[in-house]
Amino acid sequence: MRQGTLLAAIGLASGSACGGSETKPAATVQVPVESTTTTVAGATADRVRVLIIGTSLAAGLGIDPESAYPAVLQQLADSNGLRVTIVNAGLSGETSAGALRRVDWLLREPAPVVVIETGANDGLRGLDPDTTAANIVGMIAKVRAANPETRILLAQMEAPPNMGQRYTRDFHDLFLNVARDEAVTLIPFFLEGVAGVAELNQSDGIHPSEDGARRAARNMWRTLSPVLREVPGAVVR
């Protein structure tokens, strides 16, 4: 495991479950996870919907949700002339099993691009990596059942080193294996350079500060941006 990844895992291990100067995003959507309806405020019919199924990292626990990484992704998309609406479906404390249970509800609105950011809480709780992998595979299957053409990205997560070398290795590898076997795009660990860095995290040592969220978003953007540019309707001609 690289040093940056190890530091990130140490940062995750230091607390319990996961629960800027740029232009304010115009179309970021925070999905009410317990609501019976989904209102996409600020979205328009000609924008590509990008659904982020995430944890407290997406929800922005401890900071203004408009400073969490999905909102920063919206800023980056807007500044690069991409007609997308980033839909933030982050839920603090959620495991991959919980994410699997709510996928169908989240997919009631079409989403040409889906980012799966789950598993951090599985790693913190020492849950079986094979079970986490199966849950993620189930999520991918549900996304494809809703729309076979949806572009799916899977965010690599890491387990804390106090779980033991074998567990952290197996947990790390599950994301690589799922991405390969399911032919989805793997987002490298987007907390690289953030987790384990005190000045980029809140006092709990787990959740990024606003500065940390901006850096995490830029890390994710390097993988997400090329995908978005391939989606019909995302690029302004």
N, C-alpha and C positions, 0 to 999 in steps of 0.2 A: 504494500500500500504506500503511495507517495506521501511525503511529509505533510503536504497541504491537506490531503484527504485524512490523514491521521489526526491532524489538529482539528479538522472539522468534526471528526467522530468524537474527539475528546470534548469539544464544545457541546455536542448533542448529549453526551453522557452526563454533563454537569448539572442537569436538572430533570424535571419530570417530562411528561409527554409534550410533543410539539404543540403544542397547542397553536424633499430636495428642491433645487433651484429650477428644475425643468418646468415647462409649461404644464398647467393642470390638465389632466386627460379629459377629453370631451365625451368619450363614449364608454368608459369603463362601467361594467355592470356588476353589482354585488348581488348574487342570487340568494334570496331568503330560503334557507334550506328546509324550513318547516312549513312554508307557505303552500297553499294548494294551487297557486297560480304563479306564473313567471312573468314579471314585467321587465322588459328590456328598455330601461330608460336611456334615452339619447341614441338608441340604435336606429338605423334606417334600413330599408329593404335592400339597398344596393351595397351594404357592407357585409363582409364575410365574418361570420360568427366564429370566434375562437374560444372554446370552452376549456377552462382550467379546472380540473377536478383535483383539489389540493387539500392540504392540512392547514394548521395555524400559520404556516409560512406564507400561504396564499392569503389567508384571512387577515393577516396583519395583526396578530395578537400583540397588544401592548403599544401599538402605534396607530395612527390614523389609517384606516383602510385605503385611503387615497394615496398613501405613501408605501403601501405594500408592493411586492414585486409585480403583481398583475397590472396595477395602475401605472407603474413605471414602464412596463411593456407597452401599454397603450400610448404613453408619451413617445416612446421610441418608434412605434408604428406610425403615429401621426406625423412625427418629424421627418420620417422617411417616405411620406406620401403614400402609405398603404391604407386602403379603405377596409379596415377591420374593426370589429368590436370585440374587445377582450372581456369575456364573461367570467367573473371571479366566483367560482363555486368552492371556495375554501371553507373547511370546517375544522375548527380546533379540536385536537385530541382524537381525531378519527383514525382508525386502522384501515388496512386494505379491505378487511371484511365489511366494514361500514361503508366504504366507498363503493364496493360492489353492490351493496343493497340499494343505494340511491341512484345508480347510474341510469336506470330506466326513466326515473322521474326527470333527471337532468337532461335527458335526450329528447324530451317532448318537443323542444324547439330544435330545428336542424342545426347541426354544427359541422361545417366542412373541415374544421381542424379541432382536434381534441388533444390537450396536454394532460397526461396522467402523472400527478405528483403525489404519490402515496407511498407508505411503507416506513417512513421515519419512526412512527409510533410503534410499528411492529418491531423494529430493531431495538428501540428503547425498552420494550417489554420482553424481549427475548423470544418472540414468537417464532414458530417453525418456518424457516425460509421457504421450504417446499409449499407450505400453506399460503404464504405471502405470494409466491409465484403463481399458484393456482388462482388466487383471487384476482391478480392482475390479468392473467390470461382470460379469466371470466369477464372482466371489464372490457378488454379488447374485443371479445366475441360479441358482447352486447352493443358496443359502438358500431361494429361492422354489420350487425344485424339491422341496426337502424339505418345505416347508410354505408354500403360497401366501399364507396369512394372517399370516405372521410380519411384525412391524413392524421395519423396518430403518432404522438411523441411521448416517450416514457422518460421521466426524469430519474437518473441514477441517484440512489440514496445510500447512506452508509450506516452501519451499526457501530455502537460505542465499543472501544477495545476491551473494556472490562467484561464483555461477554465471552471473551476467549478468542484465540487466534482462528480456530476452526470456524466458529460461528461468524465472526466478522468476514472471513473469506467467503464462506457460503452465501452470506447475505449480499456481499458485494457482487458475487458472480450471478446471483439470481436475476438481476436486472440485465446483465449482459446476455444471459441465456434466453430470457424472455424476448428481448429486443431482436435477437438473431432468429429465434425459432418462429416468432410471430411476424417478422419482417416489418417492424416499426422502427422509427427513428429514435435512437438513444440520445438523450441530453446528458452530457457529462455532468458530474456532480456540481450543481450550480452554486453551492455554498463554498466552493473552493476560494480561498483567500478571504472568507468572511467568518465562518465558524472557527472558533478558537482564537479569534482576534478580538480582544476585549473592547476596543474602541468602536467596533462595528456591530456590537451586540448589546442587548439590554442587560440589566443587572442579573437576570436569571442565567446568563451565559449560553442560552439556547437560541432565543429569537432575535433576529437581526434588528438593529436600530434602523432609522430611516436611511442613514448612509449605507448601512449594510444591505438593506433591501435594494437600494439602487445598484450596488455592485452585483448582487445576486441576479438582478434582472438583466444587467448587461451580459453576465455570463450566459444566461439562458438565451438571450437574444441572438448570440452568435450561431446557435443551432436553429432557433425558430425562424429567424429572418429569411434564410434561403428557402425554407419550406413554404412560408407565406407567399413568397414571390412566384412560386409555381402554381398557386391556387387561382383558378379563374375568377376574375373580378376583384382580386385583392390589390392589383397594381393599377394605378391611375395612368391611363394611356394619354 
